[in-house]
Amino acid sequence: MEYYLPIIIKFAIGFGIVMTHMNLAGKTQLSQMTPIDFIGNFAFGGIIGGVIYNEKIPMHQYIIVLLLGVLLVSFLNFISKKFHLFRAFAIGEPIPIIKNGRFLIENIREKKNKIDILRVASQLHSKGISSFKELKYAQIEPDGQITAVSKKNDLPSIIIIQDGKIRIDKLEETEKNDSWLSEKLKFCDISDIKDVFIAEFWKDEVTFIMNNGEIKKS
């Protein structure tokens, strides 16, 4: 029992730290996790597995290393929310493959995207979509899932402003420009774009959700 007790204590401490981190970060389910979280969890598993059987590593060092790992993962997730370029690198961006009923072959054949069109077809079939010809729009999400819109339904909304910053690439998707967006902000009596939490473009109109929770429609 003298051998097993320290192992159980180390495991319980490691489990407690990681579970607390996941609960505080709101990442208790697989669908909520980013690639950063997955890599972090592998690292946490390696730390816990490597330490619990090693009596030479003191308890305080083990706890410090785990806490540093938690802080690093939390920091990377934070900057992925604030900086678009880092998010695109660490998490990825949706990849449109069908737009207005037309295949975007350049996106599908792009080597870095690694799109398996047969897998895409299988995922669409599992969603009840029998044929590509039914689709008006489809994109592959960063987690590998498919978002598909049939020709009888409306296209999904596009977030063009997040945390007071214009998402240039998303604004371009709407085929609008800065002048158009400025007019919409002025129409809604929004003098400072930093007051906007998110702006959602749908059906050629914009809905602004302000930092105070107020909703303004153009």
N, CA, C and O of each residue as an XYZ file, in Angstrom:
872
protein
N       0.827     -1.216      0.000
C       0.000      0.000      0.000
C       0.855      1.257      0.000
O       0.450      2.286     -0.541
N       2.035      1.180      0.603
C       2.927      2.343      0.633
C       3.358      2.743     -0.775
O       3.622      3.918     -1.033
N       3.430      1.762     -1.695
C       3.835      2.063     -3.065
C       2.676      2.700     -3.846
O       2.882      3.634     -4.621
N       1.461      2.187     -3.636
C       0.316      2.625     -4.426
C      -0.273      3.957     -3.964
O      -0.824      4.696     -4.780
N      -0.169      4.275     -2.685
C      -0.782      5.494     -2.172
C      -0.255      6.758     -2.855
O      -1.065      7.590     -3.263
N       1.088      6.949     -3.002
C       1.581      8.153     -3.702
C       1.102      8.224     -5.150
O       0.839      9.308     -5.672
N       0.990      7.055     -5.798
C       0.525      7.028     -7.185
C      -0.922      7.502     -7.267
O      -1.276      8.297     -8.138
N      -1.755      7.008     -6.352
C      -3.169      7.404     -6.327
C      -3.304      8.903     -6.052
O      -4.135      9.579     -6.658
N      -2.482      9.416     -5.133
C      -2.531     10.844     -4.802
C      -2.137     11.699     -6.010
O      -2.807     12.679     -6.333
N      -1.027     11.308     -6.678
C      -0.571     12.053     -7.853
C      -1.623     12.021     -8.961
O      -1.896     13.031     -9.610
N      -2.204     10.841     -9.162
C      -3.228     10.724    -10.207
C      -4.434     11.594     -9.873
O      -4.962     12.287    -10.742
N      -4.872     11.557     -8.610
C      -6.035     12.346     -8.188
C      -5.774     13.839     -8.351
O      -6.656     14.576     -8.792
N      -4.563     14.294     -7.997
C      -4.208     15.709     -8.145
C      -4.200     16.111     -9.618
O      -4.761     17.142     -9.992
N      -3.565     15.295    -10.444
C      -3.511     15.590    -11.880
C      -4.886     15.602    -12.508
O      -5.212     16.486    -13.299
N      -5.700     14.605    -12.148
C      -7.065     14.531    -12.660
C      -7.866     15.754    -12.230
O      -8.613     16.328    -13.023
N      -7.707     16.148    -10.970
C      -8.431     17.302    -10.446
C      -8.051     18.594    -11.142
O      -8.921     19.404    -11.460
N      -6.749     18.801    -11.385
C      -6.283     20.023    -12.055
C      -6.808     20.097    -13.486
O      -7.304     21.138    -13.917
N      -6.697     18.982    -14.225
C      -7.135     18.973    -15.626
C      -8.654     19.153    -15.720
O      -9.129     19.910    -16.566
N      -9.414     18.475    -14.870
C     -10.871     18.601    -14.908
C     -11.326     20.012    -14.519
O     -12.277     20.544    -15.090
N     -10.640     20.606    -13.546
C     -10.963     21.986    -13.166
C     -10.715     22.937    -14.324
O     -11.525     23.821    -14.604
N      -9.582     22.745    -14.995
C      -9.253     23.567    -16.171
C     -10.317     23.421    -17.254
O     -10.753     24.421    -17.824
N     -10.743     22.190    -17.548
C     -11.733     21.960    -18.596
C     -13.085     22.573    -18.237
O     -13.766     23.125    -19.100
N     -13.470     22.479    -16.974
C     -14.746     23.063    -16.538
C     -14.719     24.584    -16.601
O     -15.684     25.208    -17.043
N     -13.612     25.183    -16.156
C     -13.499     26.640    -16.188
C     -13.460     27.164    -17.618
O     -13.958     28.253    -17.904
N     -12.857     26.372    -18.522
C     -12.752     26.780    -19.920
C     -14.006     26.441    -20.711
O     -14.143     26.845    -21.866
N     -14.939     25.689    -20.083
C     -16.160     25.297    -20.790
C     -15.891     24.291    -21.886
O     -16.555     24.305    -22.923
N     -14.908     23.404    -21.661
C     -14.535     22.416    -22.684
C     -14.704     20.998    -22.134
O     -13.766     20.201    -22.134
N     -15.908     20.704    -21.669
C     -16.150     19.398    -21.044
C     -16.616     18.342    -22.042
O     -16.716     17.166    -21.691
N     -16.907     18.750    -23.302
C     -17.331     17.799    -24.313
C     -16.416     17.899    -25.527
O     -15.845     18.954    -25.805
N     -16.286     16.777    -26.249
C     -15.384     16.727    -27.399
C     -15.732     17.778    -28.440
O     -14.842     18.369    -29.051
N     -17.023     18.013    -28.646
C     -17.457     18.972    -29.672
C     -17.027     20.396    -29.357
O     -16.990     21.245    -30.247
N     -16.700     20.667    -28.087
C     -16.321     22.024    -27.681
C     -14.814     22.250    -27.781
O     -14.346     23.382    -27.660
N     -14.064     21.186    -27.999
C     -12.602     21.288    -27.941
C     -12.001     21.714    -29.275
O     -12.477     21.332    -30.344
N     -10.955     22.505    -29.186
C     -10.195     22.922    -30.351
C      -8.961     22.026    -30.479
O      -8.647     21.282    -29.549
N      -8.253     22.084    -31.622
C      -7.003     21.328    -31.725
C      -6.018     21.662    -30.615
O      -5.247     20.800    -30.192
N      -6.034     22.905    -30.138
C      -5.161     23.288    -29.023
C      -5.504     22.485    -27.775
O      -4.616     22.028    -27.056
N      -6.808     22.316    -27.523
C      -7.250     21.539    -26.360
C      -6.839     20.079    -26.482
O      -6.397     19.474    -25.505
N      -6.983     19.510    -27.678
C      -6.625     18.108    -27.872
C      -5.130     17.890    -27.623
O      -4.740     16.948    -26.933
N      -4.300     18.765    -28.191
C      -2.849     18.639    -27.990
C      -2.510     18.831    -26.518
O      -1.670     18.119    -25.967
N      -3.176     19.809    -25.882
C      -2.960     20.040    -24.458
C      -3.318     18.823    -23.628
O      -2.603     18.486    -22.685
N      -4.425     18.152    -23.968
C      -4.837     16.969    -23.220
C      -3.844     15.821    -23.385
O      -3.588     15.075    -22.439
N      -3.286     15.680    -24.593
C      -2.249     14.666    -24.788
C      -1.033     14.978    -23.920
O      -0.431     14.090    -23.316
N      -0.689     16.271    -23.877
C       0.461     16.683    -23.061
C       0.195     16.430    -21.572
O       1.067     15.942    -20.853
N      -1.021     16.765    -21.118
C      -1.370     16.526    -19.717
C      -1.304     15.038    -19.388
O      -0.826     14.643    -18.324
N      -1.796     14.214    -20.328
C      -1.739     12.764    -20.115
C      -0.312     12.267    -20.011
O       0.001     11.394    -19.201
N       0.565     12.845    -20.855
C       1.973     12.459    -20.809
C       2.637     12.864    -19.506
O       3.432     12.113    -18.941
N       2.301     14.064    -19.034
C       2.873     14.546    -17.767
C       2.419     13.666    -16.606
O       3.228     13.222    -15.791
N       1.109     13.423    -16.549
C       0.572     12.621    -15.441
C       1.110     11.196    -15.492
O       1.542     10.649    -14.478
N       1.079     10.591    -16.698
C       1.568      9.220    -16.835
C       3.052      9.081    -16.557
O       3.502      8.066    -16.025
N       3.817     10.116    -16.924
C       5.264     10.052    -16.722
C       5.690     10.302    -15.299
O       6.760      9.863    -14.877
N       4.843     11.018    -14.541
C       5.234     11.411    -13.191
C       4.744     10.446    -12.121
O       5.448     10.220    -11.136
N       3.566      9.877    -12.287
C       2.994      9.091    -11.191
C       3.827      7.852    -10.846
O       3.758      7.348     -9.725
N       4.623      7.358    -11.822
C       5.461      6.194    -11.526
C       6.909      6.573    -11.235
O       7.754      5.713    -10.986
N       7.179      7.878    -11.272
C       8.551      8.343    -11.040
C       8.636      8.984     -9.661
O       8.133     10.087     -9.446
N       9.268      8.293     -8.742
C       9.352      8.787     -7.373
C      10.368      9.914     -7.212
O      10.385     10.598     -6.189
N      11.218     10.106     -8.230
C      12.277     11.112     -8.127
C      11.751     12.540     -8.338
O      12.398     13.508     -7.938
N      10.595     12.660     -8.958
C      10.028     14.002     -9.220
C       9.165     14.403     -8.030
O       8.174     13.734     -7.736
N       9.525     15.487     -7.339
C       8.756     15.915     -6.158
C       7.349     16.380     -6.531
O       7.095     16.809     -7.657
N       6.461     16.284     -5.578
C       5.058     16.629     -5.796
C       4.890     18.081     -6.244
O       4.087     18.363     -7.133
N       5.641     19.005     -5.637
C       5.454     20.419     -5.970
C       5.859     20.716     -7.413
O       5.231     21.539     -8.081
N       6.934     20.028     -7.905
C       7.335     20.233     -9.291
C       6.275     19.690    -10.256
O       5.992     20.295    -11.289
N       5.705     18.557     -9.906
C       4.646     17.943    -10.704
C       3.447     18.891    -10.824
O       2.908     19.074    -11.915
N       3.039     19.481     -9.725
C       1.897     20.405     -9.725
C       2.230     21.662    -10.514
O       1.397     22.157    -11.273
N       3.445     22.184    -10.340
C       3.855     23.406    -11.062
C       3.840     23.176    -12.571
O       3.361     24.022    -13.327
N       4.369     22.019    -13.011
C       4.411     21.715    -14.446
C       2.994     21.610    -15.018
O       2.718     22.114    -16.107
N       2.110     20.959    -14.283
C       0.726     20.856    -14.743
C       0.059     22.221    -14.846
O      -0.633     22.509    -15.823
N       0.268     23.060    -13.838
C      -0.331     24.395    -13.836
C       0.230     25.249    -14.973
O      -0.503     26.020    -15.592
N       1.522     25.113    -15.246
C       2.124     25.839    -16.375
C       1.512     25.377    -17.695
O       1.263     26.182    -18.592
N       1.271     24.062    -17.802
C       0.626     23.539    -19.007
C      -0.778     24.087    -19.181
O      -1.180     24.439    -20.290
N      -1.527     24.162    -18.083
C      -2.876     24.717    -18.115
C      -2.851     26.182    -18.546
O      -3.667     26.612    -19.361
N      -1.914     26.935    -17.997
C      -1.796     28.351    -18.353
C      -1.439     28.523    -19.825
O      -1.958     29.417    -20.493
N      -0.548     27.662    -20.333
C      -0.150     27.761    -21.735
C      -1.322     27.468    -22.660
O      -1.550     28.205    -23.620
N      -2.069     26.400    -22.383
C      -3.228     26.058    -23.213
C      -4.272     27.174    -23.162
O      -4.848     27.534    -24.189
N      -4.513     27.717    -21.975
C      -5.481     28.800    -21.822
C      -5.031     30.038    -22.593
O      -5.848     30.715    -23.218
N      -3.729     30.334    -22.549
C      -3.199     31.492    -23.264
C      -3.332     31.312    -24.773
O      -3.707     32.253    -25.473
N      -3.031     30.118    -25.284
C      -3.129     29.861    -26.724
C      -4.577     29.955    -27.193
O      -4.847     30.482    -28.272
N      -5.504     29.450    -26.395
C      -6.925     29.569    -26.752
C      -7.370     31.028    -26.735
O      -8.187     31.444    -27.557
N      -6.831     31.802    -25.798
C      -7.181     33.220    -25.703
C      -6.721     33.984    -26.941
O      -7.494     34.740    -27.531
N      -5.462     33.788    -27.333
C      -4.967     34.549    -28.490
C      -5.590     34.043    -29.790
O      -5.655     34.785    -30.770
N      -6.057     32.772    -29.810
C      -6.731     32.285    -31.005
C      -8.074     32.995    -31.206
O      -8.563     33.094    -32.331
N      -8.670     33.490    -30.110
C      -9.919     34.239    -30.208
C      -9.676     35.684    -30.618
O     -10.538     36.311    -31.233
N      -8.495     36.217    -30.276
C      -8.207     37.636    -30.509
C      -7.510     37.902    -31.836
O      -7.662     38.978    -32.415
N      -6.742     36.922    -32.323
C      -5.941     37.152    -33.526
C      -6.338     36.162    -34.614
O      -6.164     34.951    -34.470
N      -6.875     36.703    -35.705
C      -7.404     35.872    -36.773
C      -6.333     34.984    -37.398
O      -6.587     33.810    -37.668
N      -5.140     35.528    -37.633
C      -4.082     34.761    -38.282
C      -3.680     33.559    -37.440
O      -3.468     32.467    -37.966
N      -3.575     33.766    -36.120
C      -3.212     32.646    -35.256
C      -4.332     31.610    -35.222
O      -4.067     30.408    -35.210
N      -5.567     32.066    -35.206
C      -6.706     31.142    -35.210
C      -6.703     30.297    -36.483
O      -6.927     29.087    -36.439
N      -6.445     30.957    -37.623
C      -6.422     30.233    -38.893
C      -5.329     29.177    -38.891
O      -5.503     28.095    -39.452
N      -4.189     29.495    -38.252
C      -3.071     28.553    -38.199
C      -3.324     27.420    -37.210
O      -3.094     26.254    -37.532
N      -3.797     27.755    -36.008
C      -3.934     26.764    -34.934
C      -5.227     25.961    -35.002
O      -5.238     24.778    -34.663
N      -6.306     26.585    -35.431
C      -7.612     25.926    -35.414
C      -8.127     25.659    -36.823
O      -8.742     24.625    -37.084
N      -7.870     26.600    -37.727
C      -8.341     26.440    -39.092
C      -9.572     27.282    -39.373
O     -10.177     27.843    -38.460
N      -9.933     27.365    -40.633
C     -11.102     28.121    -41.078
C     -12.011     27.193    -41.890
O     -11.542     26.214    -42.471
N     -13.304     27.502    -41.927
C     -14.198     26.713    -42.787
C     -13.737     26.790    -44.241
O     -13.240     27.821    -44.695
N     -13.909     25.689    -44.957
C     -13.501     25.629    -46.363
C     -14.742     25.461    -47.234
O     -15.307     24.368    -47.276
N     -15.182     26.499    -47.926
C     -16.340     26.354    -48.825
C     -15.984     25.429    -49.990
O     -14.915     25.557    -50.587
N     -16.885     24.499    -50.307
C     -16.643     23.599    -51.444
C     -17.746     23.714    -52.502
O     -17.553     23.319    -53.651
N     -18.905     24.258    -52.106
C     -19.984     24.514    -53.062
C     -20.584     25.872    -52.731
O     -20.904     26.146    -51.575
N     -20.737     26.716    -53.737
C     -21.323     28.041    -53.534
C     -22.228     28.365    -54.703
O     -21.825     28.289    -55.864
N     -23.472     28.731    -54.375
C     -24.478     29.001    -55.399
C     -24.634     27.837    -56.367
O     -24.835     28.027    -57.567
N     -24.539     26.618    -55.817
C     -24.720     25.418    -56.624
C     -23.532     25.046    -57.489
O     -23.615     24.109    -58.283
N     -22.415     25.771    -57.347
C     -21.227     25.530    -58.168
C     -20.101     24.987    -57.302
O     -19.829     25.510    -56.222
N     -19.445     23.926    -57.785
C     -18.313     23.355    -57.067
C     -17.112     24.298    -57.133
O     -16.760     24.796    -58.202
N     -16.487     24.538    -55.970
C     -15.261     25.343    -55.919
C     -14.081     24.387    -56.018
O     -13.470     24.024    -55.013
N     -13.775     23.989    -57.239
C     -12.772     22.950    -57.495
C     -11.402     23.343    -56.947
O     -10.641     22.492    -56.485
N     -11.093     24.653    -57.002
C      -9.781     25.100    -56.530
C      -9.617     24.824    -55.036
O      -8.519     24.495    -54.588
N     -10.690     24.951    -54.267
C     -10.620     24.642    -52.831
C     -10.533     23.140    -52.581
O      -9.818     22.691    -51.685
N     -11.261     22.375    -53.374
C     -11.287     20.925    -53.199
C      -9.941     20.304    -53.539
O      -9.495     19.372    -52.870
N      -9.293     20.821    -54.582
C      -8.029     20.232    -55.045
C      -6.797     20.823    -54.363
O      -5.680     20.347    -54.565
N      -7.008     21.863    -53.556
C      -5.885     22.454    -52.825
C      -5.287     21.394    -51.899
O      -5.981     20.850    -51.040
N      -3.987     21.103    -52.079
C      -3.350     20.004    -51.348
C      -3.409     20.192    -49.838
O      -3.609     19.228    -49.099
N      -3.236     21.426    -49.379
C      -3.200     21.653    -47.926
C      -4.552     21.390    -47.269
O      -4.614     21.147    -46.064
N      -5.648     21.435    -48.056
C      -6.969     21.189    -47.492
C      -7.252     19.710    -47.272
O      -8.045     19.339    -46.406
N      -6.592     18.868    -48.069
C      -6.709     17.405    -47.917
C      -8.176     16.954    -47.863
O      -8.589     16.257    -46.936
N      -8.941     17.358    -48.859
C     -10.361     17.029    -48.911
C     -10.575     15.721    -49.662
O     -10.139     15.565    -50.803
N     -11.249     14.788    -49.007
C     -11.636     13.520    -49.624
C     -13.104     13.651    -50.033
O     -13.997     13.593    -49.187
N     -13.344     13.826    -51.319
C     -14.701     14.102    -51.788
C     -15.628     12.919    -51.549
O     -16.835     13.109    -51.393
N     -15.092     11.701    -51.517
C     -15.926     10.533    -51.236
C     -16.395     10.553    -49.782
O     -17.526     10.173    -49.481
N     -15.518     10.997    -48.887
C     -15.913     11.131    -47.475
C     -16.969     12.222    -47.325
O     -17.908     12.091    -46.540
N     -16.801     13.302    -48.092
C     -17.789     14.385    -48.071
C     -19.148     13.855    -48.512
O     -20.166     14.152    -47.887
N     -19.167     13.078    -49.580
C     -20.419     12.511    -50.077
C     -21.061     11.619    -49.017
O     -22.276     11.656    -48.823
N     -20.240     10.817    -48.330
C     -20.750      9.928    -47.277
C     -21.369     10.733    -46.129
O     -22.428     10.374    -45.614
N     -20.702     11.820    -45.731
C     -21.234     12.662    -44.654
C     -22.551     13.317    -45.063
O     -23.466     13.449    -44.250
N     -22.639     13.727    -46.333
C     -23.876     14.338    -46.823
C     -25.014     13.321    -46.817
O     -26.146     13.647    -46.461
N     -24.701     12.080    -47.216
C     -25.724     11.036    -47.217
C     -26.239     10.791    -45.800
O     -27.429     10.549    -45.596
N     -25.323     10.857    -44.815
C     -25.732     10.639    -43.421
C     -26.635     11.764    -42.912
O     -27.354     11.592    -41.928
N     -26.593     12.926    -43.595
C     -27.449     14.050    -43.237
C     -28.780     14.026    -43.998
O     -29.611     14.923    -43.853
N     -28.961     12.983    -44.810
C     -30.206     12.882    -45.562
C     -30.180     13.584    -46.898
O     -31.222     13.745    -47.532
N     -28.996     14.009    -47.341
C     -28.849     14.666    -48.649
C     -28.383     13.617    -49.647
O     -27.271     13.101    -49.532
N     -29.216     13.301    -50.618
C     -28.957     12.171    -51.516
C     -27.989     12.494    -52.634
O     -27.296     11.607    -53.131
N     -27.935     13.753    -53.036
C     -27.120     14.103    -54.202
C     -26.525     15.505    -54.063
O     -27.101     16.378    -53.413
N     -25.373     15.700    -54.681
C     -24.747     17.021    -54.688
C     -25.637     18.052    -55.387
O     -25.588     19.241    -55.071
N     -26.442     17.587    -56.331
C     -27.260     18.539    -57.098
C     -28.343     19.191    -56.238
O     -28.957     20.174    -56.652
N     -28.577     18.642    -55.039
C     -29.548     19.244    -54.126
C     -28.991     20.477    -53.423
O     -29.745     21.264    -52.850
N     -27.663     20.646    -53.467
C     -27.007     21.649    -52.634
C     -26.889     23.009    -53.303
O     -26.627     23.123    -54.500
N     -27.093     24.033    -52.485
C     -26.817     25.410    -52.889
C     -25.474     25.852    -52.311
O     -24.741     26.625    -52.927
N     -25.167     25.342    -51.112
C     -23.929     25.747    -50.430
C     -23.458     24.603    -49.534
O     -24.271     23.895    -48.940
N     -22.145     24.430    -49.443
C     -21.572     23.441    -48.519
C     -20.165     23.882    -48.142
O     -19.424     24.411    -48.970
N     -19.811     23.660    -46.885
C     -18.459     23.959    -46.439
C     -18.021     22.928    -45.409
O     -18.840     22.334    -44.708
N     -16.701     22.730    -45.335
C     -16.118     21.823    -44.349
C     -15.650     22.662    -43.173
O     -14.851     23.585    -43.336
N     -16.150     22.340    -41.991
C     -15.797     23.075    -40.780
C     -14.418     22.657    -40.286
O     -13.919     21.601    -40.673
N     -13.787     23.483    -39.423
C     -12.450     23.139    -38.904
C     -12.383     21.777    -38.210
O     -11.326     21.148    -38.185
N     -13.519     21.313    -37.640
C     -13.517     20.012    -36.961
C     -13.808     18.856    -37.919
O     -13.928     17.709    -37.488
N     -13.924     19.155    -39.226
C     -14.132     18.112    -40.219
C     -15.584     17.843    -40.559
O     -15.867     17.091    -41.492
N     -16.515     18.442    -39.820
C     -17.927     18.259    -40.106
C     -18.339     19.078    -41.337
O     -17.651     20.018    -41.736
N     -19.468     18.698    -41.922
C     -19.974     19.375    -43.110
C     -21.189     20.233    -42.762
O     -22.130     19.773    -42.116
N     -21.148     21.485    -43.204
C     -22.331     22.333    -43.146
C     -22.882     22.415    -44.562
O     -22.192     22.863    -45.478
N     -24.123     21.982    -44.739
C     -24.698     21.938    -46.080
C     -26.070     22.613    -46.096
O     -26.861     22.465    -45.164
N     -26.335     23.350    -47.164
C     -27.617     24.030    -47.343
C     -28.195     23.601    -48.679
O     -27.577     23.798    -49.725
N     -29.383     23.013    -48.640
C     -30.016     22.584    -49.880
C     -30.603     23.786    -50.616
O     -30.739     24.866    -50.042
N     -30.943     23.597    -51.860
C     -31.432     24.695    -52.696
C     -32.768     25.258    -52.221
O     -33.139     26.375    -52.583
N     -33.488     24.485    -51.412
C     -34.782     24.970    -50.922
C     -34.660     25.765    -49.629
O     -35.648     26.315    -49.141
N     -33.442     25.828    -49.068
C     -33.231     26.541    -47.801
C     -32.339     27.758    -47.999
O     -31.706     27.919    -49.042
N     -32.300     28.621    -46.968
C     -31.478     29.830    -47.026
C     -30.036     29.517    -46.651
O     -29.769     28.571    -45.910
N     -29.115     30.314    -47.164
C     -27.707     30.170    -46.808
C     -27.500     30.546    -45.344
O     -28.255     31.356    -44.807
N     -26.480     29.966    -44.685
C     -26.225     30.311    -43.279
C     -25.720     31.742    -43.156
O     -25.185     32.308    -44.109
N     -25.896     32.320    -41.972
C     -25.429     33.685    -41.729
C     -23.901     33.729    -41.699
O     -23.240     32.700    -41.557
N     -23.358     34.925    -41.835
C     -21.904     35.137    -41.806
C     -21.600     36.202    -40.761
O     -22.197     37.279    -40.769
N     -20.676     35.899    -39.868
C     -20.255     36.870    -38.854
C     -19.196     37.768    -39.472
O     -18.093     37.312    -39.771
N     -19.522     39.043    -39.665
C     -18.594     39.948    -40.348
C     -17.845     40.876    -39.384
O     -16.851     41.497    -39.759
N     -18.330     40.965    -38.143
C     -17.614     41.720    -37.102
C     -17.575     40.867    -35.848
O     -18.581     40.271    -35.463
N     -16.426     40.810    -35.217
C     -16.282     40.094    -33.948
C     -15.431     40.933    -33.010
O     -14.323     41.341    -33.358
N     -15.964     41.190    -31.808
C     -15.238     41.965    -30.793
C     -14.711     43.290    -31.342
O     -13.567     43.667    -31.089
N     -15.560     43.988    -32.097
C     -15.201     45.309    -32.596
C     -14.226     45.331    -33.758
O     -13.714     46.394    -34.110
N     -13.955     44.164    -34.370
C     -13.010     44.101    -35.497
C     -13.691     43.482    -36.711
O     -14.388     42.474    -36.599
N     -13.481     44.097    -37.869
C     -14.065     43.579    -39.110
C     -13.313     42.324    -39.538
O     -12.082     42.308    -39.569
N     -14.057     41.278    -39.866
C     -13.464     40.053    -40.410
C     -13.432     40.222    -41.933
O     -14.400     39.911    -42.627
N     -12.314     40.713    -42.429
C     -12.201     41.118    -43.830
C     -12.596     39.996    -44.785
O     -13.360     40.217    -45.725
N     -12.077     38.792    -44.547
C     -12.367     37.686    -45.463
C     -13.851     37.341    -45.480
O     -14.394     36.968    -46.520
N     -14.515     37.468    -44.311
C     -15.944     37.170    -44.249
C     -16.767     38.272    -44.915
O     -17.793     38.001    -45.538
N     -16.309     39.512    -44.778
C     -16.994     40.623    -45.448
C     -16.912     40.442    -46.964
O     -17.867     40.730    -47.685
N     -15.773     39.966    -47.434
C     -15.609     39.722    -48.870
C     -16.547     38.624    -49.349
O     -17.026     38.661    -50.482
N     -16.813     37.638    -48.480
C     -17.740     36.561    -48.847
C     -19.135     37.100    -49.128
O     -19.861     36.557    -49.961
N     -19.505     38.165    -48.432
C     -20.833     38.750    -48.631
C     -20.913     39.581    -49.904
O     -21.989     40.027    -50.303
N     -19.749     39.785    -50.543
C     -19.642     40.618    -51.749
C     -20.011     42.069    -51.456
O     -20.505     42.793    -52.321
N     -19.752     42.479    -50.193
C     -19.944     43.870    -49.788
C     -18.576     44.480    -49.498
O     -17.553     43.799    -49.580
N     -18.567     45.783    -49.154
C     -17.297     46.455    -48.871
C     -17.389     47.316    -47.615
O     -18.431     47.370    -46.962
N     -16.290     47.985    -47.287
C     -16.230     48.805    -46.078
C     -17.256     49.941    -46.100
O     -17.850     50.275    -45.075
N     -17.453     50.524    -47.273
C     -18.399     51.643    -47.380
C     -19.815     51.184    -47.053
O     -20.553     51.867    -46.344
N     -20.178     50.036    -47.571
C     -21.503     49.475    -47.286
C     -21.669     49.225    -45.786
O     -22.711     49.531    -45.207
N     -20.627     48.664    -45.169
C     -20.689     48.369    -43.736
C     -20.769     49.655    -42.919
O     -21.481     49.717    -41.916
N     -20.038     50.676    -43.348
C     -20.076     51.968    -42.649
C     -21.471     52.574    -42.691
O     -21.939     53.154    -41.711
N     -22.128     52.432    -43.836
C     -23.500     52.944    -43.962
C     -24.444     52.219    -43.015
O     -25.326     52.834    -42.417
N     -24.255     50.908    -42.881
C     -25.109     50.122    -41.981
C     -24.873     50.528    -40.520
O     -25.816     50.620    -39.734
N     -23.614     50.766    -40.171
C     -23.295     51.204    -38.808
C     -23.924     52.569    -38.527
O     -24.478     52.801    -37.452
N     -23.830     53.459    -39.503
C     -24.397     54.797    -39.346
C     -25.918     54.730    -39.244
O     -26.527     55.450    -38.454
N     -26.529     53.856    -40.053
C     -27.989     53.705    -40.038
C     -28.471     53.243    -38.663
O     -29.542     53.645    -38.206
N     -27.679     52.400    -38.012
C     -28.040     51.883    -36.687
C     -27.540     52.777    -35.561
O     -27.625     52.420    -34.386
N     -27.015     53.951    -35.933
C     -26.540     54.924    -34.941
C     -25.424     54.345    -34.068
O     -25.404     54.544    -32.853
N     -24.494     53.624    -34.710
C     -23.328     53.063    -34.016
C     -22.120     53.901    -34.411
O     -21.652     53.825    -35.547
N     -21.621     54.695    -33.483
C     -20.520     55.608    -33.791
C     -19.149     54.950    -33.636
O     -18.185     55.357    -34.284
N     -19.065     53.939    -32.782
C     -17.782     53.287    -32.527
C     -17.934     51.786    -32.746
O     -18.693     51.128    -32.035
N     -17.224     51.250    -33.715
C     -17.328     49.828    -34.044
C     -16.881     48.940    -32.879
O     -17.250     47.768    -32.811
N     -16.088     49.500    -31.969
C     -15.624     48.726    -30.820
C     -16.762     48.378    -29.858
O     -16.615     47.512    -28.994
N     -17.899     49.065    -30.019
C     -19.066     48.765    -29.191
C     -19.822     47.533    -29.687
O     -20.751     47.058    -29.034
N     -19.407     47.015    -30.866
C     -20.104     45.873    -31.463
C     -19.460     44.571    -30.999
O     -18.256     44.370    -31.164
N     -20.273     43.690    -30.418
C     -19.789     42.364    -30.019
C     -19.652     41.476    -31.247
O     -18.565     40.975    -31.536
N     -20.752     41.280    -31.971
C     -20.693     40.610    -33.275
C     -21.698     41.274    -34.213
O     -22.674     41.882    -33.773
N     -21.441     41.145    -35.514
C     -22.392     41.590    -36.530
C     -22.646     40.404    -37.445
O     -21.713     39.800    -37.975
N     -23.923     40.078    -37.626
C     -24.316     38.902    -38.408
C     -24.976     39.337    -39.710
O     -25.950     40.090    -39.702
N     -24.439     38.858    -40.824
C     -24.998     39.142    -42.148
C     -25.868     37.969    -42.577
O     -25.415     36.825    -42.617
N     -27.126     38.268    -42.899
C     -28.048     37.216    -43.353
C     -29.144     37.841    -44.187
O     -29.731     38.854    -43.807
N     -29.417     37.229    -45.329
C     -30.450     37.711    -46.251
C     -30.225     39.178    -46.617
O     -31.166     39.970    -46.659
N     -28.982     39.523    -46.878
C     -28.596     40.859    -47.347
C     -28.807     41.959    -46.297
O     -28.814     43.144    -46.632
N     -28.976     41.573    -45.051
C     -29.116     42.543    -43.967
C     -28.145     42.194    -42.837
O     -27.644     41.074    -42.744
N     -27.898     43.190    -41.980
C     -26.955     43.001    -40.878
C     -27.658     43.209    -39.548
O     -28.442     44.142    -39.375
N     -27.355     42.314    -38.611
C     -27.825     42.466    -37.236
C     -26.608     42.686    -36.348
O     -25.684     41.874    -36.328
N     -26.621     43.799    -35.613
C     -25.516     44.127    -34.718
C     -25.886     43.747    -33.283
O     -26.902     44.205    -32.760
N     -25.075     42.925    -32.659
C     -25.246     42.609    -31.235
C     -24.181     43.394    -30.483
O     -22.983     43.175    -30.664
N     -24.636     44.311    -29.640
C     -23.730     45.218    -28.971
C     -23.127     44.584    -27.710
O     -23.616     43.566    -27.219
N     -22.065     45.200    -27.201
C     -21.401     44.685    -25.999
C     -22.307     44.699    -24.774
O     -22.088     43.945    -23.826
N     -23.320     45.554    -24.794
C     -24.250     45.606    -23.656
C     -25.448     44.660    -23.834
O     -26.373     44.659    -23.022
N     -25.419     43.850    -24.917
C     -26.484     42.886    -25.160
C     -27.592     43.408    -26.059
O     -28.455     42.635    -26.477
N     -27.592     44.693    -26.366
C     -28.627     45.279    -27.204
C     -28.476     44.777    -28.656
O     -27.363     44.564    -29.136
N     -29.597     44.598    -29.328
C     -29.603     44.149    -30.726
C     -30.105     45.288    -31.606
O     -31.151     45.884    -31.349
N     -29.326     45.573    -32.654
C     -29.718     46.617    -33.602
C     -29.755     46.002    -35.007
O     -28.804     45.347    -35.434
N     -30.863     46.225    -35.712
C     -31.037     45.669    -37.045
C     -31.018     46.752    -38.097
O     -31.645     47.799    -37.939
N     -30.307     46.501    -39.156
C     -30.203     47.494    -40.225
C     -31.390     47.382    -41.170
O     -31.483     48.137    -42.138
